[in-house]
Amino acid sequence: MDTVDLEKDHSRMMPLTDSPSLATFITSDKDKSPSIYKRFERLSARNILHLQSESMELEAQQDEYDTQVASLGLEAKKSLRDWTVLKEQASQSTALGVRGLSLAREIREKLKDHKDVLIQESYLLAMPNPSRRSYDALFRVFHHTERGEQKDWYPVLGGQSKHILDDRKDLVALSQPTESDRLTAFFRHRLSFLFELRKASPSQDVVYISEKRIHLVVGAINTLLAAALLFGAIYNLYYVTDPNIKLGLIAGYTTAFALCLALFTNAKRSEIFGACAAYAAVLVVFVSGVLRSN
């Protein structure tokens, strides 16, 4: 996370007292980790159920209309085959024509609303809940918990809005850390004090950490490990003459390489298998070349 001119920032941000100050705090972090909002899962589910019920009613009306038109003979059934006939009947203000066209347009609008809501809800459900760290920080700032006991807390927003952060499972984080491997998580959660930024904060319990610096450190460690496992293995194998020991070293280095991939990166299992196969192949080719030269 980069910051603006830190030397110009005050040691503390103005305390949060209303919606404008809360919005300022949420947008103050360039990583947007405080961008946490209520998902309204129960209301969303109820809204979908209502739209579903309305669509079912319209479907029943459409079936009833089709049955009624079909019973009136071939001339009336033309409107079920030709859209222009239906529009013409509606323009002539016939009861069936007006009803059929109105029903078709109502169904079109309702299905559009229904499908739009389903797509939006599907996208929303795929978004993760906020991390415990980000949630706790926002919760403390929102309720001014540094003031002492819970009875002394006062939320930034009033009315029912004071409960927006009560249930973490009903919240959605709009921004997530770009890296989720174990090494990055270790630095972020255990050694975050090494990456703190001198930036204004509305609470003494809330600090900003530089995600950019964490990524640089993790990248440097990954690069050094990759180089050490490759060139260290080659250097070791070059000075070992016993073939059995060479095979054991290849197995050991390949296992260490796989463990590093699993622990220090977010590589998938298939990617780990592929990388290990390539790593072992390099070592085997090197050993074969050395044996032939000897």
C-alpha positions in Angstrom: 0.0 0.0 0.0 1.5 3.3 -1.0 0.7 6.5 0.8 0.6 10.1 0.1 3.3 12.5 1.6 3.5 10.9 5.0 5.4 13.8 6.5 2.4 16.1 5.9 0.0 13.7 7.7 -0.9 14.4 11.3 -0.3 11.7 13.9 -4.0 11.2 14.4 -7.0 11.6 12.0 -9.9 13.6 13.2 -12.3 11.3 15.3 -15.2 9.8 13.4 -18.5 11.4 14.3 -20.7 11.1 11.2 -21.1 9.6 7.7 -18.7 12.0 6.0 -15.9 11.3 8.4 -16.5 7.5 8.2 -16.4 7.7 4.4 -13.1 9.6 4.6 -11.7 6.9 6.8 -12.9 4.1 4.5 -11.3 5.8 1.5 -8.1 6.8 3.3 -6.5 3.4 2.7 -5.2 2.9 -0.8 -5.6 -0.9 -0.4 -9.3 -0.2 0.4 -9.3 -2.8 3.2 -11.9 -0.8 5.2 -14.3 -1.1 2.3 -16.6 -3.4 4.2 -20.3 -3.2 3.7 -23.4 -5.2 4.7 -24.5 -7.9 2.4 -28.2 -8.1 3.5 -28.4 -11.8 2.7 -31.8 -12.3 4.3 -33.4 -9.3 2.5 -31.8 -10.3 -0.8 -33.1 -13.9 -0.5 -36.6 -12.5 0.3 -36.4 -10.1 -2.7 -35.6 -13.0 -5.0 -38.4 -15.1 -3.5 -40.8 -12.2 -4.2 -39.6 -11.8 -7.8 -39.8 -15.6 -8.2 -43.4 -15.6 -7.0 -44.4 -12.7 -9.3 -42.8 -14.5 -12.2 -44.7 -17.7 -11.3 -48.0 -15.7 -11.3 -47.2 -14.2 -14.7 -46.4 -17.7 -16.1 -49.8 -19.0 -14.9 -51.5 -16.0 -16.5 -49.6 -16.6 -19.8 -50.7 -20.3 -19.8 -54.3 -19.3 -19.1 -54.2 -16.7 -21.9 -52.7 -19.2 -24.4 -55.4 -21.8 -23.5 -58.2 -19.2 -23.9 -56.8 -18.0 -27.3 -56.4 -21.5 -28.6 -60.0 -22.3 -27.8 -61.3 -19.5 -30.1 -60.3 -21.1 -33.4 -57.7 -20.8 -36.0 -58.1 -17.1 -36.7 -57.5 -16.2 -33.0 -54.6 -18.6 -32.8 -52.7 -16.5 -35.4 -51.6 -14.1 -32.6 -49.8 -17.0 -31.0 -47.8 -17.6 -34.1 -47.2 -14.1 -35.4 -46.1 -11.2 -33.2 -47.3 -8.6 -35.8 -50.8 -10.0 -35.6 -50.7 -9.6 -31.8 -49.6 -6.0 -32.1 -52.2 -5.3 -34.7 -54.9 -6.8 -32.5 -53.7 -4.6 -29.6 -53.7 -1.5 -31.8 -57.3 -2.3 -32.7 -58.1 -2.4 -28.9 -59.4 -5.9 -28.9 -59.6 -7.4 -25.5 -57.4 -10.4 -26.2 -54.8 -8.3 -28.1 -54.4 -5.7 -25.5 -54.2 -8.3 -22.8 -51.7 -10.5 -24.7 -49.4 -7.6 -25.5 -49.5 -6.1 -22.0 -48.8 -9.5 -20.5 -45.9 -10.1 -22.8 -44.3 -6.8 -21.9 -44.9 -7.3 -18.2 -43.3 -10.7 -18.3 -40.3 -9.2 -20.2 -39.7 -6.6 -17.6 -40.2 -9.0 -14.7 -37.8 -11.6 -16.1 -35.3 -8.9 -16.7 -35.5 -7.8 -13.1 -35.4 -11.4 -11.8 -32.4 -12.4 -13.9 -30.5 -9.2 -13.1 -31.0 -9.8 -9.4 -29.9 -13.4 -9.7 -26.7 -12.4 -11.5 -25.9 -9.7 -9.0 -26.6 -12.0 -6.1 -24.4 -14.7 -7.6 -21.6 -12.2 -8.0 -22.1 -10.9 -4.4 -22.1 -14.4 -2.9 -18.7 -15.1 -4.6 -17.2 -12.2 -2.8 -15.5 -13.1 0.5 -16.3 -12.0 4.0 -13.8 -9.4 5.5 -10.8 -10.8 7.2 -10.9 -10.9 11.0 -8.1 -8.3 11.1 -9.8 -5.7 8.9 -13.2 -6.3 10.5 -11.8 -5.8 14.0 -10.1 -2.6 13.0 -13.2 -1.2 11.4 -15.4 -2.3 14.3 -13.1 -0.6 16.9 -13.1 2.6 14.8 -16.9 2.5 14.2 -17.8 1.9 17.9 -14.9 4.0 19.4 -14.0 0.9 21.5 -10.8 2.5 22.8 -12.9 4.5 25.2 -13.3 1.6 27.5 -16.2 -0.7 28.5 -18.9 -1.6 26.0 -21.3 0.7 27.9 -19.1 3.6 26.9 -19.0 2.8 23.2 -20.9 5.0 20.8 -21.2 4.1 17.1 -20.5 6.6 14.4 -23.9 6.1 12.8 -27.2 6.3 14.6 -30.6 4.5 14.3 -30.6 1.0 12.9 -27.3 1.8 11.1 -25.5 1.3 14.4 -25.9 -2.4 13.9 -24.4 -2.7 10.5 -21.2 -4.4 11.8 -22.8 -6.7 14.3 -22.6 -9.8 12.1 -19.3 -10.4 10.2 -20.9 -13.2 8.2 -23.3 -10.8 6.7 -20.6 -8.4 5.5 -18.7 -8.3 2.3 -15.2 -7.0 1.6 -14.9 -5.2 -1.7 -11.1 -5.4 -1.6 -8.9 -8.4 -0.7 -5.1 -8.7 -0.4 -3.6 -9.6 -3.8 -1.5 -12.3 -2.2 -2.9 -15.0 0.1 0.1 -17.4 0.5 1.2 -18.4 4.0 4.4 -16.4 4.0 2.6 -13.2 3.1 0.0 -14.0 5.8 2.7 -14.6 8.3 4.3 -11.2 7.7 0.9 -9.5 7.6 -0.4 -11.0 10.9 2.8 -11.7 13.0 5.3 -9.2 11.8 3.1 -6.3 10.8 4.9 -3.9 13.1 7.9 -4.1 10.7 5.7 -2.6 7.9 3.7 0.1 9.7 3.3 3.4 8.0 3.3 6.8 9.7 -0.2 7.7 8.6 -3.1 9.5 10.4 -5.5 7.1 12.1 -8.8 7.8 13.9 -7.9 5.3 16.6 -4.8 4.4 18.5 -5.7 0.7 18.0 -5.6 1.1 14.2 -2.4 1.3 12.2 -1.7 1.1 8.5 0.7 -1.4 7.0 2.4 -1.3 3.7 1.3 -4.2 1.5 3.8 -3.1 -1.1 6.7 -3.6 1.3 5.4 -7.0 2.3 5.2 -8.1 -1.3 8.7 -6.9 -1.9 10.1 -8.8 1.1 8.1 -12.0 0.2 9.3 -11.7 -3.4 12.9 -11.4 -2.3 12.6 -14.4 0.0 11.0 -16.5 -2.8 13.7 -15.5 -5.2 16.5 -16.4 -2.8 14.9 -19.7 -1.9 14.5 -20.6 -5.6 18.1 -19.8 -6.3 19.4 -21.6 -3.3 17.4 -24.7 -4.0 18.6 -24.8 -7.6 22.2 -23.7 -7.5 22.7 -25.2 -4.0 21.5 -28.6 -5.2 23.7 -28.4 -8.3 26.7 -27.4 -6.2 26.1 -30.2 -3.8 25.6 -32.9 -6.5 28.7 -31.8 -8.3 30.9 -32.8 -5.4 29.2 -36.0 -4.5 30.5 -39.1 -6.3 28.4 -41.9 -4.8 25.3 -42.6 -7.1 23.1 -43.7 -4.3 23.8 -40.5 -2.4 23.1 -38.5 -5.5 19.7 -40.1 -5.8 19.0 -39.4 -2.2 20.0 -35.8 -2.6 17.7 -35.4 -5.6 14.8 -36.8 -3.7 15.6 -34.6 -0.7 16.0 -31.4 -2.7 12.8 -32.1 -4.7 10.9 -32.7 -1.5 12.3 -29.4 0.0 11.3 -27.6 -3.3 7.7 -29.0 -3.0 7.5 -27.9 0.6 8.6 -24.4 -0.2 6.1 -24.1 -3.0 3.3 -25.3 -0.7 4.2 -23.2 2.3 5.6 -20.0 0.7 3.4 -19.6 -2.4 -0.3 -19.9 -3.4 0.5 -22.4 -6.1 -2.2 -25.0 -6.9 -1.5 -28.7 -6.4 -1.3 -29.2 -10.2 1.2 -26.4 -10.4 3.3 -27.9 -7.6 3.4 -31.2 -9.3 4.5 -29.6 -12.6 7.1 -27.5 -11.0 8.5 -30.4 -9.0 8.7 -32.6 -12.1 10.6 -29.8 -14.0 13.0 -29.3 -11.0 13.7 -33.0 -10.6 14.3 -33.2 -14.4 16.9 -30.5 -14.2 18.8 -32.2 -11.4 18.6 -35.6 -13.2 19.9 -34.1 -16.4 22.7 -32.4 -14.5 23.7 -35.6 -12.7 23.6 -37.6 -16.0 25.9 -35.1 -17.7 28.4 -35.3 -14.8 28.4 -39.1 -14.9 29.0 -39.1 -18.6 31.9 -36.6 -18.4 33.4 -38.7 -15.6 
